[in-house]
Amino acid sequence: MAKCLRAANDLVRLLDLSDETRESEGRMTFPIAGHVRFDDIAFAYPSRPDVPVLKGVSFEVQPGETVGIVGCVPLLPSSSSSASSSSSRTSFS
């Protein structure tokens, strides 16, 4: 019975929440002042430490800029080194 009362209370609280949000604007504001600088970044996932995802990446982000790093990996393994390339794209807004 206690679980039912708690669930009902949670439901009432959920229904009372305001549906007026600004999340759809896609704005994320963090308390960061100044610029952020990344120098010679290297990264590999723990499950595949021998496969670098990032290697020697350096960039700066100025206040108000938004940066997205997007990578591309081949879907099929290839023995040809020319077929296994990767790319990245940085966007500023």
N, C-alpha and C positions, 0 to 999 in steps of 0.2 A: 504494500500500500504506500509506503514511503517513497518508493521509486516512481510510482504513478503520480503522486503529488509533486515531486521534484520535476518530472517531465512536463506536467501541466504548467507549472510555474515557469519553466524555461520556455515553453511555447508562448505563453502570454508575454514574456519579456521580448521574445523574438518578434511577435506581431506588433509590439509597441515601438519597435525601432523605426526611425525615420527613413523614408525611402529617398530622401533628398541627399544625394552624395555628389561629389565632384570626381569620383574615380574614373568616370568615362572620359574625362578630359585628358587622361594619360600623363598628367603632370606629377612628377615625383620631386619633392623638395627635401634635400638633405642639409643638415647644418654644417656645410663645408665652406670655409672661407678661403679665398685664394685659388691657386691652380694646383692640379695634381700632376705629378710627373712619374712615369714608369720608365726605368732604364734596364735594358738587357734582360727582359723577363723570359723565363723558361717555365714550362708547365707540362706535366704528363699526368694522366689519371693513375691512381694507385694500382688499379687492376692491370695496367699495361705500362709500367714505368719505363720500358725500353722504346716506347713509341712517343716521341715528343709531339705535343699538340701546339705549343708555342715555343719558339726558340729565337732568342735575340731580338725580341720585340721591344721597341722603345717609342714612346709618344708622350705628349703633354695635352692636358685638357684644361682649357681656360674657364674661368667662372662663366656660367650661363650656357656652356657647350654641353651637348649630349653626344656620347660616343657609343657606337655599337660595333662590336667585333664579331664578324660572321666568318666561319670557316667552311671549307668544302672538302670532303673526303671521298675518294672513289668508292662506289658501292660494291664493285667486284674486284677481288684481288687480281693483280697483274704481275707478271714477271718482268715486264718492261718498265724501266725507271721513268720513261717519258709519260707513261699512262698514269702513273701514280703521283700526280701533282696536287698541290693544295693552293688555295687562294684565300685572301682575307680582304675585307672591305671595311673601311672606317667611314662613318657618316657623322657629320656635324650639323647641329641645328641651333 
